[in-house]
Amino acid sequence: MRSKIIRETHKTRVLSYIQKYGSITAIEGIRDLGNTRLSDTIFRLRNDGYNIVTEDLQVPTRWLDSKGNKKMSIVAKYVIKIKED
């Protein structure tokens, strides 16, 4: 009997990443997985039935305000929510 080989895809990599680290952002998707279209992968996972929610994450930018403090920006952080009965 042949064992079934599971092909690694963007979807399987993103799911594994979220399970291991708890969430993923676009920069993590690019840096760690080489996925430059993370929002598309998340869209397809949602269509497959995964309960993935988007949370806002505030991050510093490279730019400074007039007082010399780093300006902030909001990015999407994707998290799988477990449905509670």
DRENKE-680622 format. One record per residue: residue number from 1; residue in one letter; x, y, z of N, C-alpha, C in turn. Coordinates in nm, 3 decimals, m for minus. Atoms other than C-alpha are relative to their C-alpha. Last residue first. Example, Ala and Ser with C-alpha at 12.3 -4.5 7.8 and 13.67 -1.06 7.14 Angstrom:
BEGIN
2,S,m0.082,m0.119,m0.006,1.367,m0.106,0.714,m0.077,0.109,0.073
1,A,0.089,m0.119,0.000,1.230,m0.450,0.780,0.090,0.120,0.000
This chain:
BEGIN
85,D,0.136,0.051,0.001,m1.963,2.498,2.155,m0.081,0.055,0.114
84,E,0.040,0.057,m0.130,m1.653,2.712,2.109,m0.145,m0.045,m0.008
83,K,0.143,m0.016,m0.030,m1.517,2.766,1.760,m0.032,m0.071,0.130
82,I,0.062,0.130,m0.021,m1.138,2.790,1.762,m0.146,0.026,0.037
81,K,0.084,0.007,m0.119,m1.018,3.118,1.620,m0.066,m0.137,0.006
80,I,0.108,0.098,0.011,m0.729,3.110,1.375,m0.075,m0.003,0.132
79,V,0.004,0.097,m0.109,m0.531,3.436,1.384,m0.113,m0.099,m0.028
78,Y,0.099,0.105,0.019,m0.427,3.678,1.109,0.015,m0.107,0.107
77,K,m0.054,0.121,m0.062,m0.250,4.004,1.196,m0.110,m0.105,m0.008
76,A,0.088,0.112,m0.030,m0.325,4.296,0.967,0.079,m0.115,0.062
75,V,m0.007,0.111,0.094,m0.108,4.607,0.984,m0.095,m0.110,0.045
74,I,0.082,0.115,m0.035,m0.162,4.947,1.150,0.016,m0.106,m0.110
73,S,0.090,0.043,0.106,0.111,5.211,1.127,m0.077,m0.122,0.049
72,M,0.056,0.135,m0.010,0.310,5.407,1.381,m0.092,m0.027,m0.118
71,K,0.141,0.004,0.035,0.541,5.706,1.344,m0.046,m0.146,0.004
70,K,0.039,0.080,0.118,0.869,5.680,1.529,m0.149,0.011,m0.023
69,N,0.050,0.132,m0.034,0.935,5.967,1.769,m0.040,m0.075,m0.127
68,G,m0.107,0.099,0.008,1.158,6.259,1.671,m0.044,m0.141,0.039
67,K,m0.068,0.008,m0.130,0.917,6.528,1.792,0.112,m0.104,0.001
66,S,m0.071,m0.126,m0.024,0.810,6.625,1.437,0.075,0.001,0.133
65,D,0.089,m0.117,m0.004,0.724,6.263,1.360,0.081,0.123,0.034
64,L,0.006,m0.070,m0.128,0.978,6.004,1.250,m0.101,0.114,m0.008
63,W,0.015,m0.145,0.004,0.954,5.751,0.967,m0.013,0.059,0.139
62,R,m0.135,m0.058,0.004,1.091,5.395,0.966,m0.003,0.151,0.010
61,T,m0.051,m0.012,0.136,0.754,5.262,1.078,0.143,0.053,0.006
60,P,m0.074,m0.122,0.034,0.651,5.134,1.420,0.044,m0.002,m0.146
59,V,m0.144,0.022,0.012,0.381,4.865,1.443,0.070,0.132,m0.032
58,Q,m0.069,m0.126,0.019,0.017,4.865,1.557,0.151,m0.026,0.003
57,L,m0.124,m0.001,m0.076,m0.156,4.531,1.504,0.073,0.130,m0.031
56,D,m0.089,m0.112,0.028,m0.518,4.514,1.394,0.122,m0.007,0.091
55,E,m0.014,m0.093,m0.112,m0.679,4.171,1.413,0.095,0.111,m0.043
54,T,m0.102,m0.103,0.018,m0.807,3.969,1.120,m0.002,0.092,0.120
53,V,0.042,m0.139,m0.022,m0.996,3.650,1.192,0.120,0.093,m0.018
52,I,m0.115,m0.089,m0.015,m0.941,3.303,1.051,m0.052,0.142,0.012
51,N,0.050,m0.121,m0.065,m1.222,3.052,1.104,0.119,0.091,0.033
50,Y,m0.078,m0.039,m0.117,m1.107,2.790,0.854,m0.050,0.133,0.054
49,G,0.069,0.021,m0.127,m1.385,2.668,0.625,0.078,0.035,0.125
48,D,m0.010,0.142,m0.035,m1.207,2.614,0.292,m0.062,m0.029,0.137
47,N,0.094,0.071,0.088,m1.328,2.958,0.182,0.001,m0.150,0.024
46,R,0.133,m0.031,m0.050,m1.146,3.100,0.486,m0.107,m0.070,m0.084
45,L,0.018,0.082,m0.120,m0.831,2.919,0.372,m0.137,0.025,0.063
44,R,0.026,0.138,0.042,m0.870,3.071,0.024,m0.018,m0.093,0.120
43,F,0.131,0.004,0.065,m0.902,3.424,0.165,m0.037,m0.143,m0.039
42,I,0.097,m0.005,m0.110,m0.601,3.365,0.396,m0.142,m0.008,m0.056
41,T,m0.007,0.130,m0.066,m0.393,3.259,0.094,m0.101,m0.006,0.114
40,D,0.065,0.097,0.089,m0.508,3.568,m0.095,m0.002,m0.139,0.063
39,S,0.144,m0.024,m0.010,m0.420,3.793,0.202,m0.078,m0.093,m0.092
38,L,0.058,0.063,m0.119,m0.075,3.630,0.218,m0.151,0.021,0.008
37,R,0.144,m0.024,0.015,0.017,3.723,m0.139,m0.074,m0.065,0.116
36,T,0.021,m0.143,0.023,0.396,3.764,m0.112,m0.147,0.035,m0.016
35,N,0.137,m0.021,0.049,0.442,3.421,0.046,m0.025,0.150,m0.012
34,G,m0.010,m0.038,0.140,0.816,3.352,0.079,m0.135,0.024,m0.065
33,L,0.061,0.101,0.087,0.741,3.163,0.402,0.017,0.031,m0.149
32,D,m0.016,0.137,m0.048,0.950,3.333,0.672,m0.051,m0.106,m0.098
31,R,m0.132,0.033,m0.056,1.016,3.680,0.532,0.017,m0.148,0.028
30,I,m0.105,m0.022,0.100,0.713,3.722,0.306,0.134,m0.052,0.051
29,G,0.029,0.085,0.115,0.458,3.566,0.540,0.107,0.012,m0.107
28,E,m0.043,0.135,m0.040,0.622,3.733,0.840,m0.024,m0.098,m0.115
27,I,m0.147,0.000,0.003,0.589,4.070,0.663,0.056,m0.135,0.042
26,A,m0.050,0.001,0.137,0.222,3.999,0.585,0.153,m0.005,m0.005
25,T,0.019,m0.129,0.066,0.140,3.910,0.946,0.059,m0.010,m0.141
24,I,m0.093,m0.035,0.108,0.096,3.565,1.102,m0.038,0.138,m0.054
23,S,0.051,m0.101,0.094,m0.058,3.429,1.420,0.102,0.021,m0.110
22,G,0.121,m0.063,m0.050,m0.023,3.168,1.698,m0.062,0.103,m0.093
21,Y,m0.029,m0.130,m0.058,0.342,3.076,1.629,m0.123,0.077,0.049
20,K,m0.125,m0.003,m0.077,0.324,2.700,1.560,0.019,0.131,0.076
19,Q,0.008,0.098,m0.109,m0.040,2.669,1.455,0.124,0.005,0.088
18,I,0.093,m0.053,m0.101,m0.017,2.993,1.257,m0.012,m0.097,0.117
17,Y,m0.062,m0.116,m0.064,0.295,2.869,1.076,m0.090,0.055,0.112
16,S,m0.105,0.049,m0.092,0.146,2.526,1.003,0.063,0.115,0.078
15,L,0.066,0.069,m0.111,m0.167,2.686,0.855,0.101,m0.050,0.103
14,V,0.061,m0.103,m0.085,0.043,2.926,0.647,m0.069,m0.064,0.120
13,R,m0.107,m0.071,m0.071,0.261,2.642,0.513,m0.056,0.105,0.096
12,T,m0.050,0.087,m0.106,m0.040,2.425,0.430,0.111,0.068,0.080
11,K,0.102,0.020,m0.104,m0.210,2.710,0.242,0.053,m0.088,0.113
10,H,0.008,m0.121,m0.083,0.105,2.817,0.056,m0.101,m0.021,0.113
9,T,0.050,m0.114,0.076,0.141,2.457,m0.056,0.006,0.124,0.088
8,E,m0.009,m0.125,m0.075,0.323,2.144,0.062,m0.040,0.115,m0.092
7,R,m0.077,m0.104,0.067,0.200,1.832,m0.113,m0.002,0.128,0.083
6,I,0.071,m0.127,m0.008,0.083,1.555,0.115,0.091,0.108,m0.058
5,I,m0.093,m0.111,m0.014,0.219,1.220,0.003,m0.082,0.129,m0.001
4,K,0.044,m0.122,0.068,m0.023,0.937,0.064,0.099,0.111,0.029
3,S,0.036,m0.106,m0.094,0.151,0.615,0.160,m0.034,0.126,m0.079
2,R,m0.079,m0.121,0.011,0.137,0.339,m0.097,m0.046,0.101,0.104
1,M,0.085,m0.118,0.000,0.000,0.000,0.000,0.089,0.124,0.000
